[in-house]
Amino acid sequence: MYNDHLIVPKSLKQVTLWVHPEGRVLGYVYLRKHSAVHAGEELPLEALNRSEPFIVFKRDTPAEIRFYNRKSIIRVEYPGLDKQKTRAIRPLHCALQMMDGSLINGTIEEPLHPNRARLLDYLNNPDDMFIKLHIEGDTTLVNKSYIIHVHVDSLEDNDE
């Protein structure tokens, strides 16, 4: 017997996944209608940083549902910025040198704890596999395990 009240309401967010070794994959991730950590819909970063090893992904061409291992996802890109009411006290500008040879320049604008607001603190957060960068008005989520090194333009901006 099918029970609608057991279904967790979700919406689709169009994204581009970069998956190892598959490459670029276009489709949609499923997001919960209600975030567990803030008012409103779940953000893609929250979905990717959950503890479950697989994430559900819907493709149009071919029309199929896939379950991607989060550890195989290098990065996730989508247009625009997330609708968050809180903004960073101080944006952190950086460049990420990735294992595939790409260099990703962007700005981290996450609301960080005042005593742990350095770039190093954000990168070393053991609870999160992915970090969020803003790049020219769009959003890129990067799997930290695929980062070789992070370059900062100004040490005084990032307090080493």
C-alpha positions in Angstrom: 0.0 0.0 0.0 1.3 3.4 -1.0 1.3 6.1 1.7 1.8 9.7 0.6 2.3 10.9 4.1 5.6 8.9 4.2 7.1 10.8 1.3 9.5 13.6 2.1 8.5 16.6 -0.1 11.3 17.5 -2.5 12.0 19.9 -5.4 14.4 19.7 -8.3 17.4 22.0 -8.8 19.1 22.0 -12.2 22.9 21.6 -11.9 26.0 20.5 -13.7 28.0 17.8 -12.0 31.7 17.1 -12.7 32.1 13.5 -11.8 35.3 11.4 -11.6 36.0 9.7 -14.0 32.7 10.2 -16.0 33.1 14.0 -16.6 30.4 16.6 -17.0 26.8 15.4 -16.3 23.7 17.7 -16.7 20.6 17.1 -14.6 18.9 17.8 -11.4 19.5 17.1 -7.7 16.6 16.6 -5.3 16.3 19.1 -2.4 14.1 18.9 0.6 11.3 21.4 0.8 12.3 22.2 4.4 15.9 22.6 5.5 16.9 21.0 8.8 19.2 23.9 9.7 17.3 27.1 8.5 14.0 28.4 7.4 13.2 27.6 3.8 14.2 25.0 1.3 17.3 22.9 1.6 20.4 24.3 -0.3 22.4 22.2 -2.6 25.4 22.5 -0.3 23.4 21.0 2.6 22.3 18.1 0.4 25.9 17.3 -0.7 27.2 17.6 2.9 24.8 15.1 4.3 26.3 11.9 5.8 24.7 9.5 3.4 27.2 8.3 0.8 24.9 8.6 -2.3 22.8 11.5 -3.7 19.9 11.1 -6.1 20.4 12.7 -9.5 17.8 12.9 -12.3 18.9 13.2 -15.9 16.7 14.2 -18.9 18.9 12.7 -21.7 18.8 9.8 -21.2 15.8 10.0 -19.0 17.0 8.2 -15.9 17.6 8.4 -12.1 21.1 7.8 -10.9 22.6 7.5 -7.5 26.0 9.2 -7.4 28.6 8.5 -4.7 29.3 11.9 -3.2 33.0 11.1 -3.0 33.1 10.8 -6.9 31.6 14.2 -7.4 34.4 16.8 -8.0 32.2 19.9 -8.2 28.7 21.0 -8.8 27.8 24.2 -10.7 24.5 26.1 -11.0 23.5 29.6 -12.1 22.8 32.3 -9.5 23.3 32.5 -5.8 21.5 30.7 -3.1 18.8 32.7 -1.3 20.4 33.2 2.1 19.5 36.0 4.5 22.9 36.0 6.2 26.0 37.1 4.5 29.7 36.8 5.3 31.2 39.5 7.5 34.2 39.4 5.3 34.3 37.7 1.9 37.3 35.3 1.4 38.8 35.5 -2.1 40.8 32.5 -3.2 41.9 30.2 -6.1 41.6 26.5 -5.9 44.1 24.3 -7.8 42.2 21.1 -8.6 43.6 17.6 -9.2 42.2 17.7 -12.8 44.5 20.7 -13.5 41.7 23.3 -13.5 42.1 26.5 -11.5 38.9 27.8 -9.9 38.9 31.5 -8.8 36.1 32.6 -6.5 34.8 34.1 -3.3 33.7 32.3 -0.2 30.8 34.2 1.4 29.6 31.9 4.1 28.6 33.2 7.6 31.5 31.9 9.7 31.8 31.9 13.5 33.8 35.0 14.5 36.4 32.9 16.3 36.8 30.5 13.3 36.4 32.9 10.3 39.8 32.2 8.6 39.9 30.5 5.2 41.9 27.6 6.8 39.1 27.1 9.4 36.5 26.9 6.6 38.6 24.4 4.6 39.4 22.3 7.6 35.8 21.9 8.8 35.6 18.1 9.2 31.8 18.1 9.0 31.6 19.2 5.4 32.9 17.4 2.3 32.0 20.4 0.0 32.7 24.1 0.1 30.8 26.8 -1.7 32.4 29.4 -4.0 30.7 32.3 -5.8 32.0 32.9 -9.2 30.7 35.9 -11.2 27.2 35.6 -9.8 27.0 31.8 -10.1 27.6 29.1 -7.5 30.2 26.3 -7.5 30.3 23.6 -4.8 33.7 21.9 -4.6 34.6 18.6 -3.1 37.6 19.3 -0.8 39.2 16.0 -1.4 39.9 17.0 -5.1 41.7 20.3 -4.1 45.5 20.2 -4.4 46.1 23.6 -2.9 44.4 26.9 -2.2 46.0 30.2 -3.1 45.1 33.5 -1.5 46.0 36.9 -2.9 46.4 38.6 0.5 47.3 36.9 3.7 46.0 39.8 5.7 42.6 39.3 4.2 42.6 35.6 5.3 44.7 35.7 8.4 46.9 32.8 7.3 
